[in-house]
């Protein structure tokens, strides 16, 4: 007999499921969060749930928000169960389930008036974001905010109702400024290099289109701490809902399955206080950059490394990719030969031990993370996770054969078929462009590198262009499996 998740059923949760140890009725909203998805609910919301379970910070509860029509479906699923979420941690020898209750409300996505009203509430002291790598209006090649984006231009028009996250944040800040209320901290929890600076660029950049004085005020008075966040969290499917019902006797509309590991390194820069998250494992540091660079290059770059060859070989799950010696061998060789040497020292961290941990996490057979998820949105992810590493290698005069091969696998994947001939469904916001370019690159590899907004200076490097062209020709000639065999034998 399964129990349906709801506030009224918290007292009768199945014995194998733990629940909140605090009175949710006594929580007060202190953080407004844009982007209520799986990662947020497995990461920030879990840290806050831990804090509340420890009897601390009960005025820092979460209020959800969003801007997209598609977010309404997730809101409806959570509303039906009183904003509760079941988080299931899994690895080879461990599986546990807990119900988290850190969220107490979720404003209707796109309801600008209600969201701005809540942003102006003095009780909201932090606005946090998980809006994905593609949500920051960044020009991929330069890494700089793009003020000419039509959505940003529209939000900057006098009297416009904001439609973007940054338009809403700025409207909330303007209300607080007019009312004499201390501005909230804007805290990105997205997987982007220097995510605090990137967020500041977006908010200040939008403000500058409206009023230079407003832009200066935001720059002087609003904190945008940088953060490094980490927890592998795949999408929820009927598979996960079924496992929860079968193994834990609990019915949840939108459970989250994730690995046991989690990490959050955060700069201690806040305008109006913060929850004492150091009590529950958050590392507060003066400069998050070393941790961030390590994670983005070794973990995210590692995900990209295994994603595209595995996709071309019709491998479905990430742990299955790691069980394929050619794929795991490619990861190991590329990390040690080209990626890890570009990572500067990190405080209290041995890079080789960090890599071994990453390898173990990727191989976790219980998570159900898919290769397709890792392949998603390469046009936004590659410029952040791979191309800067290529640039660092080229600047140092070092070899780039493995990184060129990774790029060639991505190009071949965007052609839209696997080596077996299976069709790859659209898997990038810019899929039409990527596919057309990949088709042209089959005969003229330089076409791929000519995507200036993605490759920038790297695409103009003769050294990289030659290595990429050779790698792509090899993949087309003999396929992913034989290409990896040749690379691992030192013959590529």
C-alpha positions as CSV (number, residue, x, y, z in Angstrom):
1,X,0.0,0.0,0.0
2,X,1.7,3.2,-1.1
3,X,1.3,6.6,0.7
4,X,0.6,9.7,-1.4
5,X,3.0,12.5,-0.5
6,X,1.3,15.4,1.1
7,X,1.6,17.5,4.3
8,X,-1.3,15.6,5.9
9,X,0.6,12.3,5.3
10,X,4.0,13.4,6.7
11,X,3.1,11.7,10.0
12,X,2.5,8.4,8.2
13,X,5.4,8.2,5.9
14,X,6.6,4.6,5.1
15,X,9.2,3.4,7.7
16,X,12.1,3.6,5.1
17,X,11.5,7.2,4.3
18,X,12.6,10.0,6.6
19,X,10.7,13.4,6.8
20,X,11.2,16.9,8.1
21,X,11.9,17.1,11.8
22,X,10.7,20.7,11.9
23,X,7.2,22.3,11.9
24,X,6.8,23.6,8.3
25,X,4.0,25.9,9.4
26,X,6.6,27.9,11.3
27,X,8.9,28.4,8.3
28,X,9.1,31.9,6.8
29,X,10.2,32.7,3.2
30,X,13.7,34.3,3.0
31,X,14.9,33.0,-0.4
32,X,13.1,33.5,-3.7
33,X,14.4,30.9,-6.2
34,X,14.1,31.1,-10.0
35,X,14.3,27.7,-11.7
36,X,12.7,25.0,-9.6
37,X,14.1,21.9,-11.3
38,X,15.7,18.7,-10.2
39,X,19.2,20.1,-9.5
40,X,17.9,22.8,-7.2
41,X,15.7,20.3,-5.3
42,X,18.6,17.9,-4.9
43,X,21.1,20.6,-3.9
44,X,20.2,24.0,-2.4
45,X,16.9,22.7,-1.1
46,X,18.5,19.7,0.6
47,X,21.1,21.9,2.4
48,X,18.3,24.1,3.7
49,X,16.3,21.0,4.8
50,X,19.4,19.9,6.7
51,X,19.7,23.3,8.3
52,X,16.0,23.4,9.3
53,X,16.3,19.8,10.7
54,X,19.1,21.1,12.9
55,X,16.7,23.7,14.3
56,X,18.4,26.6,12.5
57,X,17.5,29.2,9.9
58,X,13.7,28.8,9.9
59,X,13.2,32.2,8.4
60,X,15.2,31.2,5.2
61,X,12.6,29.0,3.6
62,X,12.3,28.8,-0.2
63,X,9.7,30.5,-2.4
64,X,9.8,29.2,-6.0
65,X,9.4,31.4,-9.1
66,X,9.9,31.1,-12.8
67,X,9.3,32.8,-16.1
68,X,8.4,30.1,-18.6
69,X,5.1,28.6,-19.5
70,X,6.6,25.1,-19.3
71,X,7.4,25.6,-15.6
72,X,3.8,25.7,-14.7
73,X,3.6,21.9,-15.1
74,X,6.3,21.3,-12.4
75,X,4.6,23.9,-10.1
76,X,1.3,22.0,-10.5
77,X,3.0,18.7,-9.6
78,X,4.5,20.2,-6.5
79,X,1.4,22.1,-5.4
80,X,-0.6,18.9,-5.3
81,X,1.9,17.6,-2.7
82,X,2.2,20.9,-0.7
83,X,5.6,21.7,-2.2
84,X,7.2,18.6,-0.7
85,X,9.9,16.6,-2.6
86,X,11.3,13.1,-2.1
87,X,15.0,13.0,-2.7
88,X,16.4,9.5,-3.3
89,X,20.2,9.0,-3.0
90,X,21.7,6.0,-4.8
91,X,25.0,4.4,-5.5
92,X,26.1,0.8,-5.9
93,X,25.8,-0.1,-2.2
94,X,23.4,2.5,-0.9
95,X,19.8,3.8,-1.4
96,X,17.9,6.1,0.9
97,X,14.9,8.3,0.6
98,X,13.9,11.5,2.4
99,X,11.1,14.0,2.1
100,X,12.3,17.6,2.1
101,X,10.1,20.5,3.1
102,X,12.3,23.6,2.6
103,X,9.9,25.1,0.0
104,X,6.8,26.8,1.3
105,X,5.4,28.5,-1.8
106,X,5.8,28.6,-5.6
107,X,4.6,31.7,-7.4
108,X,2.9,31.2,-10.7
109,X,5.6,31.3,-13.4
110,X,5.3,34.4,-15.6
111,X,3.1,36.3,-13.1
112,X,5.3,39.4,-13.1
113,X,3.2,41.4,-10.7
114,X,3.1,38.8,-8.0
115,X,6.8,38.0,-8.4
116,X,7.9,41.6,-8.2
117,X,5.7,42.1,-5.1
118,X,7.4,39.2,-3.4
119,X,10.9,40.5,-4.5
120,X,10.0,43.8,-2.8
121,X,9.2,42.1,0.5
122,X,11.9,42.9,3.1
123,X,11.7,39.2,4.3
124,X,13.2,38.1,1.0
125,X,16.9,38.6,1.5
126,X,18.4,36.3,-1.1
127,X,17.3,35.6,-4.7
128,X,18.9,32.4,-6.1
129,X,18.9,31.0,-9.6
130,X,19.2,27.7,-11.4
131,X,18.3,28.7,-14.9
132,X,20.8,26.5,-16.8
133,X,23.9,27.6,-18.7
134,X,21.9,28.9,-21.5
135,X,19.7,31.3,-19.4
136,X,22.2,34.2,-18.9
137,X,22.1,35.8,-22.3
138,X,25.8,35.3,-22.8
139,X,27.6,35.6,-26.1
140,X,29.2,32.2,-26.2
141,X,32.5,33.2,-27.9
142,X,33.2,36.2,-25.7
143,X,31.5,35.0,-22.5
144,X,30.1,38.5,-22.1
145,X,26.5,39.5,-21.6
146,X,24.6,40.3,-24.8
147,X,22.5,43.5,-24.4
148,X,21.2,43.2,-27.9
149,X,19.2,40.0,-27.3
150,X,15.6,40.7,-28.2
151,X,14.3,39.5,-24.8
152,X,16.6,41.9,-23.0
153,X,15.8,44.8,-25.4
154,X,12.1,44.2,-24.7
155,X,12.6,44.2,-20.9
156,X,14.5,47.5,-21.2
157,X,11.7,49.4,-22.9
158,X,10.0,52.0,-20.7
159,X,6.9,50.7,-18.9
160,X,7.6,47.1,-20.1
161,X,6.3,44.2,-18.0
162,X,9.5,42.1,-17.4
163,X,9.5,38.7,-19.1
164,X,13.1,37.6,-18.2
165,X,14.5,36.6,-14.8
166,X,16.9,39.6,-14.9
167,X,14.1,42.0,-15.8
168,X,12.1,40.7,-12.8
169,X,15.1,40.9,-10.5
170,X,15.9,44.4,-11.6
171,X,12.2,45.5,-11.1
172,X,12.4,44.0,-7.5
173,X,15.6,45.9,-6.8
174,X,14.1,49.2,-8.1
175,X,11.1,48.7,-5.8
176,X,13.3,48.1,-2.8
177,X,15.5,51.1,-3.7
178,X,12.4,53.4,-4.0
179,X,11.1,52.0,-0.6
180,X,14.4,52.3,1.2
181,X,14.7,48.5,1.7
182,X,18.1,46.9,1.8
183,X,18.7,45.1,-1.6
184,X,18.7,41.3,-1.7
185,X,21.7,39.2,-2.6
186,X,21.5,37.6,-6.0
187,X,23.1,34.1,-5.8
188,X,23.6,32.0,-8.9
189,X,23.6,28.3,-8.3
190,X,24.3,27.5,-12.0
191,X,27.1,25.6,-13.4
192,X,28.9,28.5,-15.1
193,X,32.4,29.8,-14.7
194,X,32.3,32.9,-12.4
195,X,28.5,32.6,-12.1
196,X,28.2,35.6,-9.7
197,X,30.1,37.9,-12.1
198,X,28.0,36.6,-15.1
199,X,24.8,37.3,-13.1
200,X,26.0,40.7,-12.2
201,X,26.8,41.4,-15.8
202,X,23.3,40.5,-16.8
203,X,21.5,42.6,-14.1
204,X,23.8,45.6,-14.5
205,X,23.8,45.2,-18.3
206,X,20.0,45.4,-18.4
207,X,20.0,48.3,-15.9
208,X,22.5,50.2,-18.1
209,X,20.0,50.0,-21.1
210,X,17.4,51.7,-18.9
211,X,19.4,54.2,-16.7
212,X,23.1,54.5,-16.1
213,X,22.6,55.7,-12.6
214,X,20.5,52.6,-11.8
215,X,23.3,50.4,-13.2
216,X,25.9,52.1,-10.9
217,X,23.6,51.7,-7.9
218,X,23.2,48.0,-8.6
219,X,26.9,47.6,-9.0
220,X,27.6,49.4,-5.7
221,X,24.8,47.9,-3.5
222,X,24.0,44.4,-4.7
223,X,26.1,41.3,-3.8
224,X,26.6,38.6,-6.5
225,X,28.6,35.9,-4.8
226,X,30.3,33.3,-7.0
227,X,29.6,29.6,-6.2
228,X,30.7,26.2,-7.3
229,X,27.9,23.6,-7.1
230,X,28.0,19.9,-7.7
231,X,25.6,17.0,-7.6
232,X,24.8,14.6,-10.4
233,X,21.0,14.8,-10.8
234,X,19.3,13.3,-13.8
235,X,15.8,14.0,-15.1
236,X,12.8,12.3,-13.5
237,X,11.0,9.7,-15.6
238,X,8.3,7.1,-14.9
239,X,11.3,4.8,-14.1
240,X,12.1,6.9,-11.0
241,X,8.5,7.3,-9.9
242,X,8.1,3.5,-10.2
243,X,11.2,2.7,-8.1
244,X,10.0,5.0,-5.4
245,X,6.6,3.4,-5.2
246,X,8.0,-0.1,-5.4
247,X,10.9,0.1,-3.1
248,X,9.7,2.8,-0.7
249,X,5.9,2.6,-0.9
250,X,5.7,6.3,-1.6
251,X,3.9,8.1,-4.4
252,X,5.5,11.4,-5.5
253,X,4.5,13.3,-8.6
254,X,8.1,14.6,-9.1
255,X,10.7,12.8,-7.0
256,X,14.4,13.6,-7.5
257,X,17.0,10.8,-7.8
258,X,20.7,11.7,-7.3
259,X,24.1,10.5,-6.2
260,X,25.1,10.7,-2.5
261,X,27.9,13.2,-3.2
262,X,27.2,16.9,-3.1
263,X,29.4,20.0,-2.8
264,X,28.7,23.7,-2.5
265,X,31.6,26.2,-2.3
266,X,30.4,29.8,-1.9
267,X,31.9,33.2,-1.5
268,X,30.8,34.9,1.7
269,X,29.4,38.1,0.2
270,X,25.8,38.9,1.1
271,X,24.0,42.3,1.5
272,X,21.4,41.3,4.1
273,X,22.6,38.3,6.0
274,X,22.5,34.6,5.0
275,X,21.5,31.3,6.5
276,X,24.3,29.6,8.6
277,X,24.9,27.0,5.8
278,X,28.4,26.3,7.1
279,X,26.7,24.2,9.8
280,X,25.5,21.7,7.1
281,X,28.6,21.4,4.9
282,X,28.7,24.5,2.7
283,X,32.3,25.7,2.3
284,X,32.5,29.5,2.5
285,X,35.6,30.9,0.9
286,X,37.1,34.3,-0.2
287,X,37.6,33.1,-3.8
288,X,35.7,30.2,-5.4
289,X,37.7,30.4,-8.6
290,X,40.1,27.5,-8.0
291,X,37.3,25.1,-7.0
292,X,35.1,26.2,-9.9
293,X,37.8,25.8,-12.5
294,X,38.7,22.3,-11.2
295,X,35.1,21.2,-11.4
296,X,34.2,22.7,-14.7
297,X,37.3,21.3,-16.5
298,X,37.6,17.9,-14.8
299,X,34.0,17.0,-14.1
300,X,32.0,18.9,-16.8
301,X,34.7,18.5,-19.3
302,X,34.8,14.8,-18.4
303,X,31.1,14.5,-19.0
304,X,31.5,16.1,-22.4
305,X,34.4,13.7,-23.1
306,X,32.3,10.5,-22.6
307,X,29.0,11.9,-23.9
308,X,29.5,12.1,-27.7
309,X,31.4,8.9,-28.4
310,X,29.0,7.1,-26.2
311,X,26.1,8.7,-28.0
312,X,27.5,7.6,-31.4
313,X,27.9,4.1,-30.1
314,X,24.2,3.9,-29.0
315,X,25.0,3.7,-25.3
316,X,22.0,4.8,-23.2
317,X,23.2,5.2,-19.6
318,X,26.3,7.0,-18.4
319,X,27.3,4.1,-16.2
320,X,27.1,1.8,-19.2
321,X,29.4,4.2,-21.0
322,X,31.9,3.9,-18.2
323,X,31.7,0.1,-18.5
324,X,32.8,0.4,-22.1
325,X,36.7,0.3,-21.9
326,X,37.1,2.5,-25.0
327,X,35.0,5.3,-23.4
328,X,36.4,5.1,-19.9
329,X,39.9,4.8,-21.4
330,X,39.3,7.9,-23.5
331,X,38.2,9.8,-20.4
332,X,41.2,8.7,-18.4
333,X,43.7,9.5,-21.1
334,X,42.3,12.8,-22.1
335,X,41.9,14.0,-18.5
336,X,45.5,13.0,-17.6
337,X,47.2,14.1,-20.8
338,X,45.4,17.4,-21.6
339,X,42.7,18.5,-19.1
340,X,44.1,18.1,-15.6
341,X,47.5,19.7,-16.6
342,X,45.5,23.0,-17.2
343,X,44.0,23.1,-13.7
344,X,46.0,25.2,-11.2
345,X,46.4,24.0,-7.6
346,X,43.3,24.0,-5.5
347,X,43.4,24.6,-1.7
348,X,43.2,21.3,0.4
349,X,42.6,19.3,-2.7
350,X,44.7,16.6,-4.5
351,X,43.7,16.8,-8.2
352,X,44.3,13.1,-8.8
353,X,42.1,12.1,-5.9
354,X,39.4,14.5,-7.2
355,X,39.6,12.8,-10.6
356,X,39.3,9.4,-9.1
357,X,36.2,10.5,-7.3
358,X,34.8,11.8,-10.6
359,X,35.4,8.5,-12.3
360,X,33.7,6.7,-9.4
361,X,30.7,9.0,-9.6
362,X,30.3,8.6,-13.4
363,X,30.3,4.8,-13.0
364,X,27.5,4.9,-10.4
365,X,25.1,2.2,-11.7
366,X,22.1,3.4,-9.8
367,X,21.6,6.9,-10.9
368,X,20.1,6.3,-14.3
369,X,21.8,9.4,-15.8
370,X,21.5,9.3,-19.6
371,X,24.1,9.9,-22.2
372,X,21.5,12.0,-24.0
373,X,21.4,14.4,-21.1
374,X,25.1,14.8,-21.2
375,X,25.0,15.5,-24.9
376,X,22.3,18.2,-24.5
377,X,22.9,21.8,-25.3
378,X,26.5,21.5,-26.6
379,X,26.4,24.9,-28.2
380,X,26.1,26.4,-24.8
381,X,28.2,23.9,-22.8
382,X,31.2,23.4,-25.0
383,X,32.3,27.1,-24.9
384,X,32.3,26.8,-21.1
385,X,33.5,23.3,-20.4
386,X,35.9,22.4,-23.2
387,X,37.0,25.3,-25.5
388,X,38.7,27.3,-22.7
389,X,40.8,24.2,-21.9
390,X,41.8,24.0,-25.6
391,X,42.7,27.7,-25.5
392,X,44.9,27.1,-22.4
393,X,46.7,24.1,-24.1
394,X,47.3,26.1,-27.3
395,X,48.6,29.1,-25.3
396,X,51.0,26.8,-23.5
397,X,52.2,25.3,-26.8
398,X,50.9,21.9,-25.7
399,X,49.2,19.1,-27.7
400,X,45.5,19.1,-28.3
401,X,44.9,15.8,-30.1
402,X,42.5,14.4,-27.5
403,X,40.5,17.7,-27.1
404,X,40.3,17.9,-30.9
405,X,38.9,14.4,-30.9
406,X,36.3,15.4,-28.3
407,X,35.3,18.3,-30.5
408,X,35.1,16.1,-33.6
409,X,32.9,13.6,-31.7
410,X,30.5,16.5,-30.9
411,X,30.4,17.6,-34.5
412,X,29.8,14.1,-35.7
413,X,27.0,13.7,-33.1
414,X,25.3,16.9,-34.4
415,X,25.1,15.4,-37.8
416,X,22.1,13.6,-36.4
417,X,22.8,9.9,-36.7
418,X,24.7,7.4,-34.7
419,X,27.3,5.0,-36.2
420,X,24.5,2.4,-36.5
421,X,22.4,4.8,-38.5
422,X,19.9,5.5,-35.7
423,X,18.4,9.0,-35.8
424,X,19.5,11.4,-33.0
425,X,16.5,13.5,-32.1
426,X,17.0,17.3,-31.6
427,X,19.2,17.8,-28.6
428,X,20.3,21.4,-28.6
429,X,18.4,24.8,-28.6
430,X,20.3,25.5,-31.8
431,X,19.9,22.0,-33.3
432,X,19.0,23.2,-36.9
433,X,22.1,25.3,-37.1
434,X,24.3,22.7,-35.5
435,X,23.1,19.9,-37.8
436,X,23.4,22.0,-40.9
437,X,27.0,23.0,-40.0
438,X,27.9,19.4,-39.1
439,X,26.7,18.2,-42.4
440,X,28.8,20.8,-44.2
441,X,31.8,19.9,-42.0
442,X,31.7,16.3,-43.2
443,X,33.4,17.5,-46.5
444,X,34.9,20.7,-45.1
445,X,35.8,20.4,-41.4
446,X,36.8,24.0,-41.1
447,X,33.2,24.9,-41.5
448,X,32.6,23.7,-37.9
449,X,35.4,25.7,-36.4
450,X,34.2,28.8,-38.3
451,X,31.3,29.1,-35.8
452,X,32.8,32.3,-34.4
453,X,30.4,32.6,-31.5
454,X,31.4,29.1,-30.2
455,X,35.1,28.7,-31.0
456,X,36.4,32.3,-31.2
457,X,40.2,32.3,-31.4
458,X,40.4,28.5,-31.0
459,X,38.7,28.1,-34.3
460,X,41.4,30.2,-36.0
461,X,44.3,28.1,-34.6
462,X,46.0,26.2,-37.4
463,X,47.3,23.6,-34.9
464,X,43.8,22.9,-33.6
465,X,42.2,23.0,-37.1
466,X,44.6,20.4,-38.3
467,X,44.0,18.1,-35.3
468,X,40.2,18.5,-35.6
469,X,40.1,17.9,-39.3
470,X,42.2,14.7,-38.9
471,X,40.0,13.5,-36.0
472,X,36.7,14.2,-37.8
473,X,37.9,12.5,-41.0
474,X,38.9,9.5,-39.0
475,X,35.6,9.2,-37.2
476,X,33.7,9.4,-40.6
477,X,36.1,6.9,-42.1
478,X,36.2,4.2,-39.5
479,X,33.5,5.1,-36.8
480,X,33.7,6.0,-33.1
481,X,34.7,2.6,-31.8
482,X,37.7,2.1,-34.1
483,X,38.7,5.8,-33.7
484,X,38.9,5.4,-29.9
485,X,40.9,2.2,-30.3
486,X,43.4,4.0,-32.5
487,X,43.6,7.0,-30.1
488,X,44.2,4.8,-27.1
489,X,46.9,2.9,-28.9
490,X,48.6,6.2,-29.6
491,X,48.0,6.1,-33.3
492,X,45.7,9.0,-33.9
